[in-house]
Amino acid sequence: MADKDPLVDTWRQIIVGDEKSWVLFEHGTCVVLVSPADDLAAQAVTILREHGPVQAGSASADFGTVPLESVPGWIVTSHHPDILTYVAPDDADQDDITQDDDNTPLAVGLIGRANRDRDAHDLTVIHVEDKRP
């Protein structure tokens, strides 16, 4: 059952509040649905298919990293404000990535961007969090 997936629990801790519906993909990418449609999974797949793939030299290759306080790890942002990817500390070699290392944002960002690209091609939904009234 997807609700027992630790990644779902992690995203529930990251996205706090009852107002945001979101869809989680296999490699940790989450699409937050600001204006939810009837079929949340289909809506998220459409958004990720269009805005998730990474193309070198374009805005789609841009990313930012945000260290998390509520859970261990980072959020990697993308050029689309509603597409976020979670990177856990275990997703990388601990010798190469630490919270205090100056190279951490770049290394984490590259991992998150690669996972977003994988999700944008695979499009495997593992959880839908429906917060519509």
C-alpha positions in Angstrom: 0.0 0.0 0.0 1.4 3.4 -1.0 0.5 5.0 2.3 3.1 2.8 4.0 5.8 4.0 1.7 8.3 6.1 3.7 8.6 8.5 0.8 4.9 9.4 1.2 5.4 10.0 4.9 8.4 12.2 4.2 6.4 14.3 1.7 3.5 14.6 4.2 6.0 16.1 6.6 7.4 18.5 4.0 4.0 19.7 2.6 2.2 20.7 5.7 -1.4 21.9 5.6 -4.8 20.7 4.4 -5.1 22.9 1.3 -2.5 21.4 -1.1 -3.1 18.3 -3.2 -0.1 16.7 -4.6 1.1 13.7 -6.6 4.3 11.7 -5.9 6.3 9.9 -8.5 8.6 6.9 -8.2 11.9 8.7 -8.0 10.9 11.3 -5.4 9.4 14.0 -7.6 6.3 15.7 -6.3 3.9 17.8 -8.3 1.9 20.2 -6.1 -1.5 21.0 -7.7 -2.3 24.6 -6.9 -5.5 24.4 -9.0 -6.5 20.7 -8.8 -8.5 19.2 -11.7 -10.8 16.2 -11.6 -8.1 13.6 -12.2 -5.1 14.6 -10.0 -2.8 11.9 -11.3 -3.5 12.7 -14.9 -3.0 16.4 -14.2 0.3 15.8 -12.5 1.5 13.5 -15.3 0.7 16.2 -17.9 2.6 18.8 -15.9 5.6 16.6 -15.3 5.7 15.3 -18.9 5.8 18.9 -20.2 8.0 20.5 -17.6 10.0 17.7 -16.0 12.5 16.5 -18.7 15.9 18.1 -18.5 17.3 19.6 -21.7 20.9 20.9 -21.4 21.2 24.6 -21.9 17.6 25.4 -21.2 15.7 26.6 -18.1 14.7 22.9 -17.5 18.3 22.2 -16.5 18.2 24.9 -13.7 17.7 23.9 -10.1 18.0 25.1 -6.6 18.5 23.2 -3.3 16.8 23.7 0.0 18.0 21.9 3.1 15.1 20.6 5.1 14.6 21.1 8.8 11.5 18.9 9.3 13.1 15.8 7.8 16.7 14.9 6.9 17.6 15.7 3.3 16.9 18.4 0.7 14.3 19.6 -1.8 15.5 20.3 -5.3 13.5 22.9 -7.1 13.1 23.3 -10.8 12.2 25.9 -13.3 8.5 25.0 -12.7 7.4 26.2 -9.2 5.2 23.3 -8.5 7.7 20.5 -9.3 9.9 19.5 -6.4 12.2 16.5 -5.9 13.2 15.1 -2.5 16.8 13.9 -2.1 17.5 11.8 1.0 20.9 11.7 2.6 21.1 8.0 1.6 20.6 9.0 -2.0 24.3 9.9 -2.3 27.6 8.7 -0.9 27.9 10.2 2.6 31.6 10.8 2.0 30.7 13.2 -0.9 27.7 15.0 0.5 27.2 16.4 3.9 25.0 19.2 5.2 28.1 21.4 5.8 30.1 20.8 2.6 30.4 23.7 0.2 29.8 21.3 -2.7 26.6 19.9 -1.3 24.1 22.2 -3.1 25.6 21.3 -6.5 25.9 17.6 -5.8 22.4 17.3 -4.3 20.9 19.4 -7.1 22.4 17.2 -9.8 20.9 14.1 -8.0 17.5 15.7 -7.7 17.5 17.0 -11.3 18.4 13.5 -12.6 15.6 12.0 -10.5 13.1 14.6 -11.9 14.2 13.7 -15.4 13.7 10.0 -14.7 10.3 10.7 -13.2 9.4 12.8 -16.3 10.2 9.9 -18.6 8.9 7.1 -16.5 5.8 9.0 -15.2 5.1 6.3 -12.6 2.7 7.7 -10.0 3.1 6.1 -6.6 0.8 8.3 -4.5 -2.0 10.9 -4.8 -2.7 13.2 -1.9 -6.1 14.6 -2.4 -6.7 17.6 -0.2 -9.7 19.0 -2.1 -12.7 20.0 0.1 
